[in-house]
Amino acid sequence: MNATAFDNYAKETAKLFVSLYAWYYMPASVHKLLIHGSAIVSVALLPIGQLSEEAQEARNKEIKKFREHYTRKLSRVSTNVDLMQG
């Protein structure tokens, strides 16, 4: 992702937000994204798409299947050991 292009886009969007909705305070999450988002993008070690929870959520079905079929059921400890080493 091009941090400079994103910064320009975000700053223009922030100006537009303030001019169109002067009566409404900008929420903190929107402020963080529009004003500080380019700094986050420029120092991120991973691409933005890999930071979402979507990939982790998609793996839950496979983890559940592995836990049910390929782990020992003697105790929670042995089940978790098999799950993490599998």
C-alpha positions in Angstrom: 0.0 0.0 0.0 1.3 3.4 -0.9 1.5 5.3 2.4 1.8 8.7 0.7 -1.2 8.3 -1.5 -3.2 7.0 1.4 -2.2 10.0 3.5 -3.3 12.4 0.8 -6.6 10.6 0.4 -7.2 10.4 4.1 -6.4 14.1 4.7 -8.8 15.1 1.9 -11.5 12.8 3.4 -10.9 14.3 6.8 -11.3 17.9 5.4 -14.4 16.8 3.6 -15.9 15.3 6.8 -15.2 18.4 8.8 -16.7 20.7 6.1 -19.8 18.6 5.5 -20.5 17.6 9.1 -19.2 20.6 11.2 -22.1 20.0 13.7 -20.9 16.4 14.4 -17.7 15.5 16.3 -15.5 13.2 14.4 -15.4 9.8 16.3 -12.0 8.8 17.7 -11.7 5.7 15.5 -12.4 7.7 12.4 -9.8 10.3 13.5 -7.2 7.7 14.1 -7.8 6.2 10.7 -7.8 9.4 8.7 -5.2 11.4 10.5 -2.8 8.7 11.8 -3.5 5.9 9.3 -0.6 6.6 7.0 1.9 6.3 9.9 0.4 2.9 10.8 0.6 1.7 7.2 4.2 2.9 6.8 5.5 1.0 9.9 3.4 -2.1 9.7 5.4 -5.3 9.3 2.6 -7.1 7.5 0.2 -6.0 4.8 -3.1 -4.6 6.1 -5.1 -7.6 4.8 -3.1 -10.0 6.9 -3.8 -8.1 10.1 -7.5 -8.9 10.0 -9.2 -11.6 12.0 -10.9 -13.1 9.0 -8.1 -15.5 8.3 -8.0 -16.7 11.9 -11.8 -17.1 11.9 -11.6 -19.2 8.8 -9.2 -21.6 10.4 -11.6 -22.3 13.4 -13.4 -25.0 11.5 -10.2 -26.8 10.6 -8.9 -26.6 14.2 -12.1 -28.0 15.5 -11.9 -30.9 13.1 -8.3 -31.6 14.0 -9.1 -31.4 17.8 -12.0 -33.8 17.4 -10.2 -36.4 15.3 -6.4 -36.2 15.9 -5.8 -35.4 19.6 -5.8 -37.4 22.8 -8.8 -36.9 25.0 -7.2 -37.9 28.3 -7.1 -34.3 29.6 -7.2 -30.8 28.5 -3.5 -30.5 28.7 -2.8 -33.5 26.5 -5.5 -32.3 24.0 -3.9 -28.9 23.8 -0.4 -30.3 23.5 -1.5 -32.5 20.6 -3.3 -29.5 19.0 -0.3 -27.2 19.2 2.2 -29.8 18.0 0.0 -31.2 15.3 
